[in-house]
């Protein structure tokens, strides 16, 4: 299955909560929807955005894909080898 953000077919995917667990746990809510992401995409999301912004503004896959800061990263990561180690930068 490919990463739902960058569409690269990586073997190891992580589960990203569209509304951060920290945010829902504090309000005694169910964790909510998740998407499967590769490690570089997941790491970059949490490097660029705090949990408040993720919960309020970027809580769908479509909103994440449309975010200009993330679009630049996605354009770059799609060109990289699957085994490349990726560092996260703000």
MMTF fields as JSON, N, C-alpha, C and O atoms, coordinates in Angstrom:
{
  "mmtfVersion": "1.0.0",
  "mmtfProducer": "UNKNOWN",
  "numBonds": 359,
  "numAtoms": 360,
  "numGroups": 90,
  "numChains": 1,
  "numModels": 1,
  "chainsPerModel": [1],
  "groupsPerChain": [90],
  "chainIdList": ["A"],
  "bondAtomList": [4, 2, 8, 6, 12, 10, 16, 14, 20, 18, 24, 22, 28, 26, 32, 30, 36, 34, 40, 38, 44, 42, 48, 46, 52, 50, 56, 54, 60, 58, 64, 62, 68, 66, 72, 70, 76, 74, 80, 78, 84, 82, 88, 86, 92, 90, 96, 94, 100, 98, 104, 102, 108, 106, 112, 110, 116, 114, 120, 118, 124, 122, 128, 126, 132, 130, 136, 134, 140, 138, 144, 142, 148, 146, 152, 150, 156, 154, 160, 158, 164, 162, 168, 166, 172, 170, 176, 174, 180, 178, 184, 182, 188, 186, 192, 190, 196, 194, 200, 198, 204, 202, 208, 206, 212, 210, 216, 214, 220, 218, 224, 222, 228, 226, 232, 230, 236, 234, 240, 238, 244, 242, 248, 246, 252, 250, 256, 254, 260, 258, 264, 262, 268, 266, 272, 270, 276, 274, 280, 278, 284, 282, 288, 286, 292, 290, 296, 294, 300, 298, 304, 302, 308, 306, 312, 310, 316, 314, 320, 318, 324, 322, 328, 326, 332, 330, 336, 334, 340, 338, 344, 342, 348, 346, 352, 350, 356, 354],
  "bondOrderList": [1, 1, 1, 1, 1, 1, 1, 1, 1, 1, 1, 1, 1, 1, 1, 1, 1, 1, 1, 1, 1, 1, 1, 1, 1, 1, 1, 1, 1, 1, 1, 1, 1, 1, 1, 1, 1, 1, 1, 1, 1, 1, 1, 1, 1, 1, 1, 1, 1, 1, 1, 1, 1, 1, 1, 1, 1, 1, 1, 1, 1, 1, 1, 1, 1, 1, 1, 1, 1, 1, 1, 1, 1, 1, 1, 1, 1, 1, 1, 1, 1, 1, 1, 1, 1, 1, 1, 1, 1],
  "groupList": [{"groupName": "UNK", "atomNameList": ["N", "CA", "C", "O"], "elementList": ["N", "C", "C", "O"], "formalChargeList": [0, 0, 0, 0], "bondAtomList": [1, 0, 2, 1, 3, 2], "bondOrderList": [1, 1, 2], "singleLetterCode": "X", "chemCompType": "L-PEPTIDE LINKING"}],
  "groupTypeList": [0, 0, 0, 0, 0, 0, 0, 0, 0, 0, 0, 0, 0, 0, 0, 0, 0, 0, 0, 0, 0, 0, 0, 0, 0, 0, 0, 0, 0, 0, 0, 0, 0, 0, 0, 0, 0, 0, 0, 0, 0, 0, 0, 0, 0, 0, 0, 0, 0, 0, 0, 0, 0, 0, 0, 0, 0, 0, 0, 0, 0, 0, 0, 0, 0, 0, 0, 0, 0, 0, 0, 0, 0, 0, 0, 0, 0, 0, 0, 0, 0, 0, 0, 0, 0, 0, 0, 0, 0, 0],
  "groupIdList": [1, 2, 3, 4, 5, 6, 7, 8, 9, 10, 11, 12, 13, 14, 15, 16, 17, 18, 19, 20, 21, 22, 23, 24, 25, 26, 27, 28, 29, 30, 31, 32, 33, 34, 35, 36, 37, 38, 39, 40, 41, 42, 43, 44, 45, 46, 47, 48, 49, 50, 51, 52, 53, 54, 55, 56, 57, 58, 59, 60, 61, 62, 63, 64, 65, 66, 67, 68, 69, 70, 71, 72, 73, 74, 75, 76, 77, 78, 79, 80, 81, 82, 83, 84, 85, 86, 87, 88, 89, 90],
  "secStructList": [7, 7, 7, 6, 6, 6, 7, 7, 7, 7, 1, 7, 3, 3, 3, 3, 3, 1, 1, 7, 2, 2, 2, 2, 2, 2, 6, 6, 7, 7, 7, 7, 7, 3, 3, 3, 3, 3, 2, 2, 2, 2, 2, 2, 2, 2, 2, 2, 7, 7, 2, 2, 2, 2, 2, 2, 6, 7, 7, 1, 2, 2, 2, 2, 2, 2, 7, 2, 2, 2, 2, 2, 2, 2, 2, 2, 2, 6, 6, 1, 7, 6, 6, 7, 7, 7, 7, 7, 7, 7],
  "xCoordList": [0.857, 0.0, 0.894, 1.869, 0.573, 1.397, 1.058, -0.007, 1.989, 1.748, 0.575, 0.535, -0.359, -1.551, -1.279, -2.148, -0.096, 0.23, 1.11, 0.805, 2.191, 3.12, 2.945, 3.55, 2.148, 1.86, 3.062, 3.042, 4.108, 5.252, 4.923, 4.319, 5.315, 5.034, 6.134, 7.045, 6.048, 7.031, 6.466, 5.251, 7.356, 6.927, 6.41, 5.479, 6.998, 6.684, 5.926, 6.502, 4.647, 3.826, 3.475, 3.404, 3.26, 2.862, 1.445, 0.977, 0.785, -0.587, -0.565, -0.041, -1.136, -1.212, -2.659, -3.563, -2.872, -4.205, -4.465, -3.708, -5.523, -5.823, -6.119, -5.768, -6.751, -6.88, -5.982, -6.251, -4.913, -3.924, -4.552, -5.489, -4.01, -4.527, -4.448, -5.345, -3.394, -3.247, -4.453, -4.935, -4.928, -6.052, -7.362, -8.158, -7.596, -8.86, -8.876, -9.923, -7.724, -7.646, -8.007, -8.719, -7.504, -7.771, -9.261, -9.742, -9.983, -11.415, -12.281, -13.492, -11.667, -12.373, -13.174, -14.313, -12.573, -13.209, -12.539, -11.433, -13.217, -12.626, -11.487, -11.548, -10.439, -9.281, -9.578, -8.879, -10.565, -10.926, -10.183, -9.512, -10.316, -9.79, -8.264, -7.621, -7.71, -6.266, -5.966, -6.825, -4.729, -4.237, -2.892, -2.222, -2.495, -1.217, -0.186, -0.37, 0.906, 1.937, 3.303, 3.547, 4.196, 5.581, 6.234, 5.726, 7.355, 8.033, 8.409, 8.166, 8.995, 9.363, 8.172, 8.27, 7.058, 5.872, 5.333, 5.011, 5.237, 4.724, 5.609, 5.12, 6.913, 7.853, 7.778, 7.828, 7.658, 7.602, 6.344, 6.4, 5.23, 3.986, 4.188, 3.838, 4.752, 4.915, 6.057, 6.117, 6.955, 7.998, 7.428, 7.763, 6.58, 6.051, 4.897, 4.771, 4.058, 2.805, 2.658, 3.009, 2.133, 1.858, 0.499, -0.286, 0.24, -0.986, -2.246, -3.267, -2.198, -3.385, -3.757, -4.924, -2.751, -3.036, -3.504, -4.403, -2.891, -3.326, -4.778, -5.542, -5.162, -6.53, -7.553, -8.655, -7.2, -8.169, -8.227, -9.312, -7.064, -7.026, -6.645, -7.067, -5.855, -5.301, -5.742, -4.918, -7.045, -7.555, -8.181, -8.936, -7.869, -8.251, -7.048, -6.142, -7.048, -5.971, -5.921, -4.837, -7.065, -7.136, -6.532, -5.837, -6.793, -6.231, -4.72, -4.008, -4.223, -2.775, -2.141, -1.113, -2.735, -2.191, -2.213, -1.359, -3.163, -3.292, -2.411, -2.248, -1.85, -1.027, 0.253, 1.027, 0.491, 1.66, 3.005, 3.871, 3.196, 4.457, 4.704, 5.841, 3.658, 3.783, 3.88, 4.521, 3.257, 3.317, 4.753, 5.138, 5.535, 6.928, 7.688, 8.454, 7.466, 8.111, 7.654, 8.473, 6.356, 5.808, 6.375, 6.66, 6.538, 7.136, 8.558, 8.982, 9.288, 10.668, 10.735, 11.496, 9.951, 10.049, 9.629, 10.139, 8.724, 8.276, 9.409, 9.343, 10.441, 11.577, 12.695, 13.653, 12.582, 13.658, 13.549, 12.465, 14.712, 14.741, 14.002, 13.982, 13.403, 12.629, 13.51, 13.033, 14.772, 15.654, 16.434, 17.249, 16.204, 16.926, 16.502, 15.313, 17.499, 17.197, 16.881, 17.636, 15.771, 15.297, 15.331, 14.845, 15.905, 15.895, 14.722, 14.32, 14.184, 13.068, 13.567, 14.325, 13.131, 13.499, 12.245, 11.27, 12.27, 11.135, 11.098, 10.21],
  "yCoordList": [-1.189, 0.0, 1.24, 1.299, 2.22, 3.434, 4.401, 4.325, 5.3, 6.386, 7.206, 7.529, 7.535, 8.258, 9.731, 10.432, 10.21, 11.613, 11.775, 12.592, 11.011, 11.174, 10.11, 10.227, 9.089, 8.009, 7.124, 6.401, 7.166, 6.268, 4.911, 4.831, 3.863, 2.497, 2.019, 1.301, 2.416, 2.003, 0.837, 0.683, 0.03, -1.168, -0.852, -1.501, 0.128, 0.411, 1.724, 2.795, 1.647, 2.841, 3.059, 2.111, 4.311, 4.652, 5.213, 5.718, 5.116, 5.601, 7.032, 7.285, 7.96, 9.366, 9.689, 9.51, 10.165, 10.591, 11.981, 12.914, 12.121, 13.412, 14.477, 15.643, 14.09, 14.967, 14.339, 13.227, 15.042, 14.443, 13.83, 14.38, 12.668, 11.964, 12.847, 12.809, 13.638, 14.545, 15.484, 15.776, 15.945, 16.875, 16.199, 16.773, 14.978, 14.284, 13.695, 13.656, 13.237, 12.632, 13.651, 13.341, 14.861, 15.933, 16.249, 16.669, 16.048, 16.352, 15.103, 15.159, 13.973, 12.697, 12.313, 11.858, 12.5, 12.147, 10.895, 10.531, 10.254, 9.127, 9.643, 10.775, 8.827, 9.285, 9.762, 10.649, 9.221, 9.703, 9.009, 7.996, 9.57, 8.968, 9.016, 9.898, 8.033, 7.968, 7.751, 7.311, 8.068, 7.78, 7.079, 7.227, 6.318, 5.612, 6.404, 6.685, 6.758, 7.593, 6.945, 6.162, 7.277, 6.843, 7.68, 8.738, 7.201, 7.904, 9.345, 10.244, 9.599, 10.986, 11.947, 13.062, 11.53, 12.398, 12.651, 13.786, 11.595, 11.72, 12.652, 13.522, 12.451, 13.283, 14.745, 15.648, 14.978, 16.342, 17.065, 18.252, 16.378, 16.988, 17.502, 18.642, 16.663, 17.056, 18.048, 18.712, 18.154, 19.169, 20.543, 21.548, 20.573, 21.84, 22.405, 23.623, 21.543, 22.01, 21.515, 20.379, 22.383, 21.953, 21.251, 21.331, 20.569, 19.78, 20.623, 20.158, 21.85, 22.719, 23.002, 22.909, 23.35, 23.648, 22.396, 22.46, 21.262, 20.013, 19.709, 19.288, 19.917, 19.616, 20.58, 20.166, 21.844, 22.854, 23.056, 23.194, 23.077, 23.467, 22.343, 22.348, 21.385, 20.373, 18.978, 18.074, 18.808, 17.544, 16.617, 15.708, 16.847, 15.906, 15.699, 16.53, 14.613, 14.326, 15.4, 15.807, 15.852, 16.87, 18.188, 18.855, 18.578, 19.815, 19.714, 20.681, 18.553, 18.361, 18.452, 19.11, 17.807, 17.82, 19.219, 19.539, 20.055, 21.402, 22.429, 23.542, 22.084, 23.019, 23.351, 22.448, 24.648, 25.038, 24.576, 24.145, 24.655, 24.223, 22.733, 22.316, 21.952, 20.512, 20.144, 19.151, 20.923, 20.649, 20.681, 19.86, 21.62, 21.724, 20.449, 19.906, 19.983, 18.758, 17.558, 16.725, 17.463, 16.331, 16.269, 15.184, 17.416, 17.449, 16.903, 16.217, 17.214, 16.758, 15.27, 14.525, 14.83, 13.456, 12.439, 11.319, 12.807, 11.883, 11.505, 10.468, 12.342, 12.096, 11.294, 10.899, 11.052, 10.405, 8.882, 8.318, 8.234, 6.774, 6.374, 7.124, 5.199, 4.736, 4.486, 4.605, 4.144, 3.843, 5.064, 4.935, 6.229, 7.43, 7.881, 7.959, 8.176, 8.735, 10.207, 10.941, 10.634, 12.003, 12.756, 12.263, 13.947, 14.814, 15.785, 16.154, 16.19, 17.139, 18.533, 18.731, 19.494, 20.899, 21.744, 21.433, 22.79, 23.723, 24.6, 25.443],
  "zCoordList": [0.0, 0.0, 0.0, 0.749, -0.826, -0.867, 0.272, 0.884, 0.529, 1.481, 0.944, -0.243, 1.795, 1.351, 1.087, 0.569, 1.431, 1.193, -0.048, -0.918, -0.139, -1.263, -2.343, -3.408, -2.107, -3.062, -3.38, -4.376, -2.554, -2.772, -2.168, -1.098, -2.841, -2.39, -1.445, -1.858, -0.194, 0.815, 1.619, 1.743, 2.155, 2.881, 4.275, 4.753, 4.927, 6.33, 6.459, 6.272, 6.775, 6.929, 8.399, 9.182, 8.756, 10.12, 10.096, 9.076, 11.222, 11.336, 11.877, 12.962, 11.116, 11.524, 11.88, 11.063, 13.102, 13.522, 12.952, 13.219, 12.178, 11.563, 12.611, 12.429, 13.689, 14.861, 15.92, 16.376, 16.32, 17.231, 18.479, 19.058, 18.882, 20.065, 21.3, 22.143, 21.42, 22.56, 22.653, 23.747, 21.519, 21.448, 21.833, 22.576, 21.333, 21.617, 23.02, 23.667, 23.492, 24.82, 25.903, 26.858, 25.729, 26.688, 26.79, 27.843, 25.698, 25.656, 25.808, 25.594, 26.178, 26.347, 25.111, 25.217, 23.934, 22.67, 22.098, 22.497, 21.172, 20.449, 19.577, 19.097, 19.359, 18.584, 17.163, 16.672, 16.496, 15.166, 14.04, 14.242, 12.859, 11.63, 11.569, 12.137, 10.858, 10.657, 9.175, 8.411, 8.787, 7.444, 7.591, 8.613, 6.576, 6.602, 5.808, 4.624, 6.487, 5.891, 6.02, 6.939, 5.091, 5.223, 6.325, 6.695, 6.837, 7.931, 7.575, 8.38, 6.393, 6.086, 6.063, 6.577, 5.478, 5.44, 6.846, 7.197, 7.644, 9.005, 9.831, 10.551, 9.712, 10.457, 10.015, 10.849, 8.719, 8.206, 8.68, 9.002, 8.726, 9.22, 10.639, 10.945, 11.504, 12.9, 13.108, 14.142, 12.143, 12.202, 11.836, 12.462, 10.838, 10.337, 11.161, 11.289, 11.716, 12.315, 13.746, 14.063, 14.606, 15.981, 16.023, 15.078, 17.127, 17.245, 17.17, 16.662, 17.663, 17.588, 16.139, 15.758, 15.333, 13.927, 13.192, 12.353, 13.51, 12.883, 13.222, 12.354, 14.471, 14.907, 14.306, 13.944, 14.2, 13.762, 12.258, 11.694, 11.596, 10.187, 9.232, 8.076, 9.696, 8.797, 9.218, 9.355, 9.423, 9.963, 8.92, 9.266, 7.653, 6.599, 5.677, 5.633, 4.962, 4.024, 2.934, 2.516, 2.481, 1.436, 1.904, 1.137, 3.168, 3.701, 3.829, 3.558, 4.24, 4.324, 2.937, 2.771, 1.95, 0.593, -0.013, -0.84, 0.378, -0.172, 0.543, 0.045, 1.681, 2.46, 1.687, 1.37, 1.376, 0.576, 1.146, 0.385, 2.452, 3.051, 2.803, 2.582, 2.841, 2.652, 1.17, 0.827, 0.295, -1.139, -1.653, -2.486, -1.161, -1.572, -1.183, -1.978, 0.043, 0.504, -0.315, -0.702, -0.582, -1.331, -2.747, -3.254, -3.381, -4.704, -4.686, -5.616, -3.62, -3.481, -3.121, -3.738, -2.133, -1.63, -2.693, -2.707, -3.564, -4.615, -5.578, -6.24, -5.655, -6.547, -5.88, -6.545, -4.58, -3.827, -3.871, -4.025, -3.73, -3.614, -2.337, -1.36, -2.356, -1.195, 0.019, 1.147, -0.175, 0.953, 1.452, 2.366, 0.879, 1.282, 2.674, 2.982, 3.513, 4.839, 4.666, 4.03, 5.23, 5.02, 6.345, 7.363, 6.323, 7.505, 7.386, 6.283, 8.523, 8.523, 8.853, 9.802, 8.055, 8.26, 8.273, 7.59, 9.033, 9.081, 7.878, 7.755]
}
